[in-house]
Amino acid sequence: MGVRSVDLRKGTVLEKDGDLLLITEYTHKTPGNLRAIIQIKTKSLVTGQSNTMRLASGDVMDVAFLDRRKSEYLYRESNGDYVFMNSEDYEQFALSNEFIGDKMGYVKENTEVEVTFHETRPIGVALPNTVNLRVVDAEQAVKGNTATNVKKGATLETGLEVKVPLHVVAGDLIKISTENGDFQGRVKE
């Protein structure tokens, strides 16, 4: 589907030369009485490579049709791939560790997430804004170290390591932001 460059936005996925490009930055400039210049930064969903493109306001780009499907994360294979099951037709598929990146540190086994597909190929995992995970190990707080906003290291049940306030101990259920890994608070059970 063709879309004019002035109608593109951050987060749109383009199809170009067989590659899928996610727009990570979008800038529209009109210098003086010159023509408008649109500059976008893209990241390839296939290779992970970043690129910058300049477009004229009349350029037409092909936007990829993406489908989000609820899928359940089942387990991690010995080769590092993550195995998911489509919640609608129960078909299983695997995504590589290089492809997903650090996102799986926020996901426990048997948790439902949204997987983005382009045609029949899975291209990404969409996580909720926050997740609740249990602390399995936390550093000991040092007595007298009560300065404002002091944090210590903690390991969560998925193996993810985060910084938490001194009052958090092993066994606590905490809320973590999936955007940046920040501690959001303790969760009452």
Backbone as ProteinMPNN parsed JSONL, in Angstrom:
{"seq_chain_A": "MGVRSVDLRKGTVLEKDGDLLLITEYTHKTPGNLRAIIQIKTKSLVTGQSNTMRLASGDVMDVAFLDRRKSEYLYRESNGDYVFMNSEDYEQFALSNEFIGDKMGYVKENTEVEVTFHETRPIGVALPNTVNLRVVDAEQAVKGNTATNVKKGATLETGLEVKVPLHVVAGDLIKISTENGDFQGRVKE", "coords_chain_A": {"N_chain_A": [[0.84, -1.168, 0.0], [0.688, 2.141, -0.923], [1.893, 5.105, 0.592], [1.969, 8.584, 1.101], [4.945, 10.464, 1.811], [4.624, 12.544, 3.681], [2.623, 11.608, 5.286], [3.671, 9.608, 6.796], [4.675, 8.174, 9.939], [6.386, 7.905, 13.12], [7.158, 4.607, 14.056], [5.844, 3.356, 12.004], [5.996, 0.708, 9.613], [7.923, 0.12, 6.807], [8.084, -1.283, 3.49], [10.786, -2.049, 1.554], [12.736, -2.847, -1.126], [12.52, -5.627, -0.547], [13.026, -5.675, 2.149], [12.1, -5.015, 5.558], [11.455, -2.016, 7.101], [11.539, -0.271, 10.046], [10.322, 2.812, 11.125], [12.122, 4.854, 13.142], [12.661, 7.471, 13.806], [11.23, 10.59, 12.851], [11.336, 13.457, 10.953], [10.159, 16.559, 9.881], [10.941, 19.171, 7.89], [10.803, 22.569, 6.853], [12.622, 24.641, 5.295], [12.877, 28.06, 5.106], [11.853, 29.472, 2.04], [12.041, 27.158, 0.622], [11.562, 23.795, -0.64], [9.763, 21.317, 1.258], [11.463, 19.099, 3.442], [11.756, 15.79, 4.322], [13.017, 13.787, 6.768], [13.889, 10.589, 7.711], [14.709, 8.102, 10.121], [15.535, 4.765, 10.005], [15.165, 1.314, 10.998], [16.185, -1.849, 10.136], [14.098, -4.638, 10.232], [14.864, -7.108, 9.601], [17.709, -7.362, 9.362], [18.604, -5.673, 11.377], [20.033, -3.4, 10.957], [20.639, 0.124, 10.958], [19.519, 3.136, 9.285], [19.488, 6.258, 7.486], [17.169, 8.26, 5.736], [16.329, 10.631, 3.204], [13.488, 12.286, 2.127], [11.276, 13.617, -0.345], [8.35, 15.722, -0.162], [6.414, 14.708, -1.866], [7.023, 12.071, -2.338], [6.247, 8.582, -2.51], [5.821, 5.866, -0.38], [5.999, 2.344, 0.277], [3.973, 0.79, 2.586], [4.161, -1.726, 4.997], [1.946, -4.447, 5.582], [1.025, -5.48, 8.675], [0.383, -8.033, 11.052], [-0.899, -8.671, 14.191], [-0.715, -11.243, 16.517], [-2.027, -13.099, 19.208], [0.064, -14.99, 21.194], [1.51, -17.745, 22.947], [4.298, -17.939, 25.049], [6.327, -20.687, 25.182], [8.805, -22.27, 25.763], [12.451, -22.287, 25.99], [14.707, -23.354, 23.579], [17.589, -25.611, 23.368], [19.398, -24.546, 21.571], [19.085, -21.869, 21.856], [16.893, -20.633, 20.707], [13.57, -19.279, 20.989], [10.467, -20.72, 21.692], [7.191, -20.396, 20.591], [3.567, -20.519, 20.745], [0.844, -20.173, 18.648], [-2.128, -18.75, 19.762], [-4.581, -19.068, 18.546], [-4.63, -21.079, 16.449], [-2.974, -23.006, 17.486], [-0.488, -23.556, 16.434], [3.008, -24.062, 16.456], [5.981, -22.057, 16.614], [9.331, -20.803, 16.171], [11.507, -18.241, 17.413], [14.577, -16.588, 16.955], [17.249, -15.932, 19.313], [18.916, -13.766, 18.669], [17.233, -12.304, 17.113], [15.07, -11.502, 18.756], [16.314, -10.27, 20.935], [16.855, -8.487, 23.992], [14.327, -8.64, 25.039], [13.062, -10.963, 26.01], [13.787, -11.343, 28.617], [11.858, -10.3, 30.205], [9.727, -11.984, 30.111], [7.946, -14.75, 31.306], [7.799, -18.365, 31.177], [4.957, -19.861, 29.576], [3.47, -17.536, 29.316], [1.303, -15.142, 27.857], [1.864, -13.24, 24.951], [2.009, -10.649, 22.415], [2.727, -11.373, 19.114], [4.196, -10.038, 16.273], [3.455, -10.37, 12.871], [4.566, -10.536, 9.494], [3.054, -11.201, 6.657], [3.472, -14.546, 6.606], [5.58, -14.689, 8.288], [7.094, -14.385, 11.462], [8.009, -11.328, 13.003], [8.516, -9.821, 15.258], [8.148, -9.158, 18.833], [5.663, -7.959, 20.927], [5.533, -6.454, 23.999], [3.744, -6.067, 27.144], [3.374, -2.852, 28.862], [4.266, -2.974, 31.521], [5.463, -5.599, 33.693], [4.891, -8.216, 36.102], [7.175, -9.67, 38.205], [8.949, -12.118, 40.141], [11.386, -11.658, 42.695], [14.352, -13.406, 42.905], [16.868, -13.3, 43.933], [18.62, -10.925, 45.816], [20.852, -8.257, 46.464], [22.415, -7.611, 49.629], [21.33, -5.001, 51.761], [23.302, -2.25, 52.801], [23.987, -1.279, 56.051], [23.208, 1.92, 57.196], [23.448, 3.068, 54.755], [21.459, 4.993, 53.593], [20.865, 6.991, 51.841], [19.046, 9.147, 49.637], [17.248, 7.551, 47.044], [18.908, 5.295, 46.64], [20.025, 2.357, 45.092], [20.027, -1.229, 44.651], [21.337, -4.292, 43.28], [19.315, -6.842, 41.774], [18.139, -10.13, 41.022], [15.778, -11.504, 38.861], [13.045, -13.893, 38.424], [13.168, -14.696, 35.76], [15.777, -14.48, 35.125], [16.624, -11.981, 34.529], [18.449, -9.07, 35.362], [18.076, -6.36, 37.501], [17.904, -3.001, 38.893], [16.905, -2.206, 42.143], [15.075, -0.648, 44.899], [16.428, -0.39, 48.283], [14.756, -1.707, 50.142], [13.617, -3.945, 48.966], [13.439, -7.464, 48.925], [14.537, -10.916, 48.489], [12.037, -13.015, 47.123], [10.006, -11.17, 46.989], [7.33, -9.864, 45.001], [7.505, -7.899, 42.211], [6.854, -4.96, 40.195], [7.918, -4.237, 36.959], [9.134, -2.025, 34.465], [8.872, -2.598, 31.012], [9.979, -1.063, 29.073], [12.371, 0.239, 29.913], [13.386, -1.215, 32.028], [13.066, -0.281, 34.615], [12.327, -0.209, 38.118], [9.032, -0.316, 39.288], [7.424, -0.682, 41.497], [6.304, -2.564, 44.434], [4.249, -5.497, 44.345], [1.179, -6.404, 45.701], [0.178, -9.53, 46.922]], "CA_chain_A": [[0.0, 0.0, 0.0], [1.5, 3.34, -1.027], [1.546, 6.221, 1.471], [2.832, 9.753, 0.878], [5.943, 10.619, 2.87], [4.143, 13.45, 4.727], [1.689, 10.876, 6.131], [4.39, 8.605, 7.575], [4.862, 8.496, 11.348], [7.274, 7.042, 13.88], [6.531, 3.326, 14.351], [5.35, 2.757, 10.767], [6.929, -0.239, 9.001], [7.956, 0.252, 5.356], [8.653, -2.356, 2.683], [11.655, -1.482, 0.531], [13.702, -3.807, -1.672], [12.402, -6.904, 0.148], [13.373, -5.509, 3.555], [11.113, -4.316, 6.374], [12.135, -0.925, 7.792], [10.761, 0.392, 11.086], [10.693, 4.217, 11.276], [12.429, 5.145, 14.54], [12.6, 8.926, 13.956], [10.597, 11.261, 11.716], [11.515, 14.909, 11.027], [9.619, 17.283, 8.729], [11.515, 20.518, 7.92], [10.521, 23.455, 5.73], [13.565, 25.752, 5.46], [12.609, 29.271, 4.317], [10.894, 29.255, 0.96], [12.438, 25.963, -0.116], [10.639, 22.658, -0.521], [9.817, 20.57, 2.519], [12.365, 17.949, 3.486], [11.378, 14.812, 5.341], [14.139, 12.907, 7.063], [13.493, 9.499, 8.591], [15.699, 7.104, 10.502], [14.882, 3.463, 9.971], [15.905, 0.142, 11.469], [15.751, -3.047, 9.429], [13.597, -5.696, 11.1], [15.485, -8.361, 9.157], [19.136, -7.368, 9.681], [18.885, -4.841, 12.541], [20.864, -2.275, 10.533], [19.975, 1.436, 10.946], [19.791, 3.917, 8.094], [18.794, 7.541, 7.402], [16.69, 8.533, 4.376], [15.708, 11.927, 2.95], [12.381, 12.132, 1.191], [10.533, 14.817, -0.73], [6.972, 15.62, 0.338], [5.576, 13.984, -2.816], [7.444, 10.673, -2.468], [5.309, 7.573, -2.025], [6.523, 4.71, 0.172], [5.156, 1.172, 0.498], [3.827, 0.445, 3.991], [3.94, -3.164, 5.174], [0.775, -4.874, 6.339], [1.463, -6.308, 9.795], [-0.689, -8.689, 11.774], [-0.515, -9.051, 15.558], [-1.436, -12.434, 16.968], [-1.737, -13.525, 20.574], [0.815, -16.238, 21.219], [1.997, -18.113, 24.271], [5.712, -18.329, 25.104], [6.369, -22.019, 25.766], [10.084, -22.626, 26.361], [13.649, -21.948, 25.229], [15.407, -24.548, 23.112], [19.001, -25.675, 23.723], [20.183, -23.716, 20.649], [18.839, -20.469, 22.184], [15.645, -20.14, 20.118], [12.388, -19.232, 21.845], [9.355, -21.389, 21.03], [5.882, -19.811, 20.867], [2.422, -21.213, 20.166], [-0.254, -19.296, 18.269], [-3.274, -19.056, 20.614], [-5.776, -19.344, 17.748], [-4.589, -22.362, 15.75], [-2.069, -23.874, 18.244], [0.71, -23.845, 15.661], [4.217, -23.619, 17.146], [7.046, -21.462, 15.801], [10.484, -20.378, 16.974], [12.192, -16.984, 17.105], [15.959, -16.692, 17.427], [17.679, -15.025, 20.377], [19.438, -12.554, 18.036], [16.089, -11.59, 16.553], [14.252, -10.927, 19.824], [17.127, -9.393, 21.771], [16.734, -8.546, 25.445], [12.917, -8.595, 25.438], [12.583, -12.178, 26.66], [14.069, -11.278, 30.041], [10.64, -9.849, 30.877], [8.639, -12.928, 29.846], [8.027, -16.068, 31.929], [7.204, -19.437, 30.382], [3.49, -19.957, 29.596], [2.898, -16.192, 29.356], [0.785, -14.724, 26.552], [2.384, -11.986, 24.394], [1.597, -10.433, 21.025], [3.796, -11.535, 18.135], [3.871, -9.352, 15.03], [3.76, -11.162, 11.677], [4.463, -9.971, 8.155], [2.6, -12.359, 5.889], [3.508, -15.702, 7.51], [6.861, -14.664, 9.007], [7.101, -13.584, 12.683], [9.074, -10.317, 12.928], [8.755, -9.123, 16.51], [7.339, -9.462, 20.001], [5.179, -6.768, 21.625], [5.344, -6.733, 25.414], [2.964, -5.061, 27.863], [4.221, -1.775, 29.392], [4.881, -3.444, 32.763], [5.258, -7.007, 34.029], [5.125, -8.566, 37.501], [8.13, -10.768, 38.313], [9.406, -12.387, 41.5], [12.82, -11.506, 42.967], [14.918, -14.659, 43.424], [18.101, -12.976, 44.643], [18.845, -9.477, 45.942], [22.015, -7.898, 47.271], [22.086, -7.164, 50.973], [21.431, -3.554, 51.975], [24.362, -1.886, 53.729], [23.442, -0.474, 57.135], [23.681, 3.303, 57.155], [23.403, 3.55, 53.367], [20.061, 5.35, 53.417], [20.748, 8.204, 51.031], [17.888, 9.127, 48.754], [17.281, 6.886, 45.742], [19.972, 4.302, 46.535], [19.505, 1.112, 44.504], [20.889, -2.404, 44.706], [21.066, -5.244, 42.216], [18.427, -7.969, 42.077], [17.908, -11.059, 39.923], [14.375, -11.901, 38.811], [12.802, -15.304, 38.103], [13.507, -14.969, 34.363], [17.214, -14.299, 34.968], [16.87, -10.564, 34.281], [19.03, -8.338, 36.484], [17.585, -4.981, 37.552], [18.214, -2.225, 40.095], [15.704, -2.031, 42.958], [15.345, 0.044, 46.163], [17.027, -1.217, 49.333], [13.769, -2.462, 50.917], [13.185, -5.142, 48.235], [14.182, -8.671, 49.311], [14.219, -12.118, 47.716], [10.679, -13.49, 47.354], [9.04, -10.107, 46.693], [6.787, -9.745, 43.652], [7.663, -6.483, 41.871], [6.426, -4.509, 38.873], [9.062, -3.724, 36.204], [8.831, -1.443, 33.16], [9.533, -3.316, 29.919], [10.639, -0.065, 28.215], [13.729, 0.555, 30.347], [13.795, -2.08, 33.125], [12.986, 0.43, 35.888], [11.454, -0.692, 39.174], [7.815, 0.486, 39.39], [6.831, -0.854, 42.814], [6.012, -3.924, 44.859], [2.885, -5.935, 44.047], [0.574, -7.179, 46.787], [-0.339, -10.819, 46.441]], "C_chain_A": [[0.889, 1.236, 0.0], [0.98, 4.47, -0.152], [2.517, 7.361, 1.19], [3.757, 9.946, 2.07], [5.49, 11.559, 3.981], [3.168, 12.757, 5.678], [2.359, 9.778, 6.951], [4.548, 9.089, 9.012], [5.847, 7.522, 11.97], [6.518, 5.766, 14.234], [5.956, 2.632, 13.133], [6.416, 1.815, 10.208], [6.79, -0.144, 7.49], [8.503, -1.016, 4.721], [9.499, -1.711, 1.6], [12.696, -2.518, 0.138], [13.695, -5.133, -0.905], [12.731, -6.845, 1.624], [12.227, -4.792, 4.268], [11.845, -3.289, 7.222], [11.185, -0.251, 8.77], [11.239, 1.837, 11.203], [10.889, 4.497, 12.761], [12.431, 6.639, 14.825], [12.026, 9.523, 12.685], [10.741, 12.762, 11.926], [11.02, 15.535, 9.742], [10.112, 18.726, 8.839], [11.105, 21.287, 6.67], [11.42, 24.675, 5.877], [13.237, 26.931, 4.521], [11.564, 29.032, 3.251], [11.34, 28.115, 0.045], [11.385, 24.879, 0.06], [10.818, 21.966, 0.823], [10.745, 19.366, 2.379], [11.907, 17.048, 4.628], [12.561, 13.878, 5.52], [13.654, 11.851, 8.045], [14.695, 8.623, 8.901], [14.949, 5.787, 10.593], [15.791, 2.387, 10.548], [15.324, -1.069, 10.762], [15.295, -4.097, 10.435], [14.191, -7.045, 10.738], [16.935, -8.427, 9.624], [19.477, -6.576, 10.932], [19.691, -3.597, 12.217], [20.047, -0.978, 10.497], [20.406, 2.226, 9.725], [19.023, 5.232, 8.184], [18.412, 7.781, 5.951], [16.107, 9.935, 4.327], [14.659, 11.741, 1.872], [11.808, 13.497, 0.848], [9.083, 14.626, -0.284], [6.062, 14.847, -0.608], [5.954, 12.526, -2.987], [6.398, 9.737, -1.874], [6.11, 6.35, -1.591], [5.519, 3.572, 0.381], [5.156, 0.826, 1.985], [3.484, -1.032, 4.093], [2.674, -3.414, 5.97], [1.246, -5.839, 7.412], [0.254, -6.837, 10.541], [-0.167, -9.073, 13.154], [-1.386, -10.206, 16.012], [-1.035, -12.758, 18.4], [-1.076, -14.892, 20.514], [1.32, -16.479, 22.633], [3.463, -18.524, 24.174], [5.796, -19.658, 25.847], [7.68, -22.314, 26.491], [11.223, -22.149, 25.467], [14.368, -23.234, 24.862], [16.883, -24.482, 23.485], [19.873, -24.825, 22.805], [19.942, -22.215, 20.874], [17.566, -19.894, 21.599], [14.51, -20.195, 21.138], [11.201, -19.803, 21.074], [8.039, -20.789, 21.535], [4.804, -20.679, 20.247], [1.335, -20.178, 19.893], [-1.497, -19.707, 19.066], [-4.534, -19.395, 19.837], [-5.752, -20.731, 17.103], [-3.603, -23.356, 16.373], [-0.836, -24.302, 17.45], [1.924, -23.276, 16.392], [5.219, -23.066, 16.151], [8.143, -20.97, 16.725], [11.024, -19.044, 16.475], [13.577, -17.053, 17.704], [16.265, -15.637, 18.491], [18.197, -13.713, 19.79], [18.304, -11.673, 17.533], [15.297, -10.862, 17.635], [15.046, -9.97, 20.7], [16.85, -9.599, 23.255], [15.291, -8.627, 25.928], [12.49, -9.811, 26.253], [12.955, -12.244, 28.139], [12.861, -10.855, 30.859], [9.499, -10.868, 30.787], [8.921, -14.269, 30.52], [7.45, -17.099, 30.965], [5.703, -19.467, 30.611], [2.81, -18.603, 29.776], [2.454, -15.813, 27.954], [1.352, -13.351, 26.182], [1.811, -11.825, 22.99], [2.82, -10.537, 20.127], [3.331, -10.885, 16.842], [4.354, -10.191, 13.854], [3.68, -10.273, 10.447], [4.24, -11.151, 7.234], [2.622, -13.568, 6.82], [4.745, -15.717, 8.392], [6.751, -13.822, 10.28], [8.271, -12.598, 12.649], [9.326, -9.588, 14.239], [7.799, -9.541, 17.603], [6.963, -8.145, 20.667], [4.881, -7.144, 23.072], [4.387, -5.719, 26.029], [3.904, -3.999, 28.441], [4.934, -2.179, 30.672], [4.582, -4.928, 32.938], [5.539, -7.204, 35.517], [6.018, -9.794, 37.545], [8.604, -10.901, 39.758], [10.925, -12.243, 41.584], [13.325, -12.821, 43.533], [16.199, -14.417, 44.197], [18.269, -11.463, 44.663], [20.064, -9.243, 46.811], [21.544, -7.447, 48.649], [22.245, -5.648, 51.061], [22.507, -3.287, 53.018], [23.779, -0.955, 54.785], [24.058, 0.925, 57.089], [23.654, 3.9, 55.759], [21.959, 3.893, 53.021], [19.896, 6.651, 52.643], [19.568, 8.047, 50.073], [18.19, 8.399, 47.45], [18.456, 5.929, 45.553], [19.359, 3.005, 46.032], [20.538, 0.002, 44.662], [20.488, -3.357, 43.589], [20.157, -6.37, 42.687], [18.276, -8.82, 40.82], [16.477, -11.547, 40.003], [14.243, -13.343, 38.339], [13.115, -15.67, 36.657], [15.01, -14.875, 34.104], [17.601, -12.857, 34.705], [17.435, -9.91, 35.541], [18.615, -6.882, 36.39], [18.072, -4.314, 38.827], [16.905, -1.955, 40.834], [16.064, -1.245, 44.214], [15.837, -0.93, 47.236], [16.029, -2.087, 50.081], [13.283, -3.727, 50.224], [14.083, -6.318, 48.62], [13.77, -9.837, 48.421], [12.836, -12.623, 48.115], [9.625, -12.444, 47.069], [8.591, -10.185, 45.24], [6.809, -8.26, 43.306], [7.184, -6.21, 40.447], [7.616, -3.821, 38.21], [8.581, -3.165, 34.879], [9.576, -2.211, 32.078], [10.234, -2.363, 28.958], [12.102, 0.1, 28.587], [14.214, -0.294, 31.516], [13.739, -1.424, 34.485], [11.998, -0.238, 36.831], [10.249, 0.25, 39.289], [7.149, 0.371, 40.75], [6.648, -2.307, 43.158], [4.549, -4.237, 44.568], [2.376, -6.742, 45.219], [-0.018, -8.446, 46.206], [-1.669, -11.138, 47.052]], "O_chain_A": [[1.765, 1.357, 0.856], [-0.215, 4.765, -0.147], [3.723, 7.149, 1.058], [3.396, 9.629, 3.203], [5.923, 11.399, 5.122], [2.91, 13.268, 6.768], [1.691, 9.088, 7.72], [4.552, 10.294, 9.264], [6.112, 6.452, 11.422], [5.366, 5.828, 14.663], [5.613, 1.452, 13.199], [7.61, 2.096, 10.318], [5.697, -0.303, 6.946], [9.289, -1.738, 5.335], [8.994, -0.912, 0.811], [13.447, -3.005, 0.983], [14.756, -5.699, -0.643], [12.718, -7.878, 2.294], [11.472, -4.047, 3.644], [12.752, -3.638, 7.978], [10.148, 0.278, 8.372], [12.436, 2.074, 11.363], [9.949, 4.393, 13.549], [12.223, 7.044, 15.969], [12.287, 9.04, 11.584], [10.319, 13.288, 12.956], [11.397, 15.116, 8.648], [9.744, 19.433, 9.777], [11.063, 20.733, 5.572], [11.028, 25.651, 6.517], [13.313, 26.802, 3.299], [10.51, 28.456, 3.522], [11.051, 28.112, -1.152], [10.433, 25.04, 0.824], [11.883, 22.024, 1.437], [10.797, 18.713, 1.337], [11.699, 17.503, 5.753], [13.043, 13.262, 4.57], [13.079, 12.175, 9.083], [15.577, 8.426, 8.066], [13.871, 5.705, 11.18], [17.013, 2.53, 10.582], [14.113, -1.288, 10.784], [16.018, -4.411, 11.381], [14.039, -8.016, 11.48], [17.353, -9.424, 10.213], [20.547, -6.784, 11.506], [20.003, -2.814, 13.115], [18.897, -0.981, 10.058], [21.498, 2.03, 9.192], [18.014, 5.312, 8.885], [19.209, 7.545, 5.043], [15.469, 10.383, 5.279], [14.908, 11.119, 0.839], [11.852, 14.422, 1.66], [8.643, 13.499, -0.056], [5.015, 14.367, -0.173], [5.273, 11.803, -3.714], [5.753, 10.053, -0.874], [6.963, 5.857, -2.329], [4.338, 3.813, 0.631], [6.213, 0.596, 2.574], [2.625, -1.531, 3.367], [2.366, -2.687, 6.914], [1.801, -6.894, 7.105], [-0.772, -6.163, 10.645], [0.875, -9.718, 13.276], [-2.613, -10.167, 15.913], [0.141, -12.7, 18.759], [-1.576, -15.821, 19.879], [1.528, -15.545, 23.408], [3.834, -19.344, 23.335], [5.388, -19.753, 27.004], [7.678, -22.579, 27.693], [11.007, -21.675, 24.352], [14.61, -24.093, 25.71], [17.38, -23.425, 23.873], [20.967, -24.419, 23.198], [20.52, -21.382, 20.175], [17.182, -18.779, 21.949], [14.494, -21.044, 22.029], [10.957, -19.415, 19.932], [7.807, -20.687, 22.74], [5.071, -21.472, 19.345], [0.953, -19.41, 20.776], [-1.881, -20.877, 19.051], [-5.47, -19.955, 20.406], [-6.728, -21.475, 17.193], [-3.418, -24.447, 15.833], [-0.213, -25.313, 17.774], [1.884, -22.15, 16.888], [5.31, -23.522, 15.011], [7.916, -20.747, 17.914], [11.002, -18.754, 15.279], [13.747, -17.52, 18.83], [15.62, -14.591, 18.554], [17.943, -12.65, 20.356], [18.409, -10.446, 17.53], [14.896, -9.715, 17.437], [14.508, -8.963, 21.161], [16.641, -10.721, 23.716], [15.062, -8.678, 27.136], [11.622, -9.686, 27.118], [12.475, -13.128, 28.848], [12.842, -11.033, 32.077], [8.42, -10.634, 31.332], [9.988, -14.855, 30.336], [6.704, -16.754, 30.048], [5.225, -19.141, 31.698], [1.709, -18.523, 30.321], [3.136, -16.119, 26.976], [1.325, -12.42, 26.987], [1.206, -12.749, 22.445], [3.828, -9.868, 20.355], [2.224, -11.14, 16.368], [5.491, -10.661, 13.829], [2.841, -9.377, 10.363], [5.12, -11.993, 7.053], [1.833, -13.603, 7.765], [4.943, -16.655, 9.165], [6.357, -12.659, 10.204], [9.392, -12.975, 12.309], [10.27, -8.803, 14.324], [6.781, -10.186, 17.352], [7.827, -7.312, 20.942], [4.079, -8.04, 23.338], [4.231, -4.621, 25.495], [5.113, -4.223, 28.504], [6.076, -1.779, 30.897], [3.597, -5.449, 32.414], [6.318, -6.464, 36.118], [5.672, -10.838, 36.992], [8.652, -9.921, 40.501], [11.653, -12.645, 40.677], [12.795, -13.309, 44.531], [16.584, -15.238, 45.03], [18.082, -10.799, 43.644], [20.28, -9.958, 47.79], [20.423, -6.965, 48.812], [23.184, -5.083, 50.5], [22.614, -4.015, 54.006], [23.147, 0.047, 54.45], [25.272, 1.081, 56.959], [23.821, 5.108, 55.597], [21.311, 3.182, 52.254], [18.881, 7.333, 52.786], [19.158, 6.932, 49.752], [19.238, 8.598, 46.835], [18.95, 5.766, 44.437], [18.294, 2.598, 46.495], [21.738, 0.247, 44.786], [19.405, -3.227, 43.019], [20.217, -6.798, 43.84], [18.282, -8.305, 39.702], [16.007, -11.954, 41.066], [15.223, -13.947, 37.903], [13.31, -16.847, 36.355], [15.469, -15.157, 32.998], [18.789, -12.537, 34.662], [16.961, -10.163, 36.648], [18.775, -6.242, 35.351], [18.588, -4.974, 39.729], [15.92, -1.528, 40.232], [17.24, -1.175, 44.57], [15.678, -2.144, 47.105], [16.42, -3.125, 50.615], [12.587, -4.523, 50.854], [15.308, -6.201, 48.644], [12.781, -9.757, 47.692], [12.499, -12.656, 49.298], [8.452, -12.786, 46.918], [9.376, -10.53, 44.356], [6.209, -7.448, 44.011], [7.12, -7.112, 39.611], [8.246, -2.943, 38.798], [7.717, -3.757, 34.233], [10.776, -2.453, 32.205], [11.007, -2.808, 28.11], [12.976, 0.104, 27.72], [15.347, -0.118, 31.963], [14.311, -1.954, 35.437], [10.969, -0.764, 36.405], [10.417, 1.467, 39.376], [6.374, 1.252, 41.124], [6.808, -3.185, 42.31], [3.71, -3.337, 44.549], [3.05, -7.66, 45.687], [-0.632, -8.436, 45.139], [-2.248, -12.184, 46.758]]}, "name": "protein", "num_of_chains": 1, "seq": "MGVRSVDLRKGTVLEKDGDLLLITEYTHKTPGNLRAIIQIKTKSLVTGQSNTMRLASGDVMDVAFLDRRKSEYLYRESNGDYVFMNSEDYEQFALSNEFIGDKMGYVKENTEVEVTFHETRPIGVALPNTVNLRVVDAEQAVKGNTATNVKKGATLETGLEVKVPLHVVAGDLIKISTENGDFQGRVKE"}
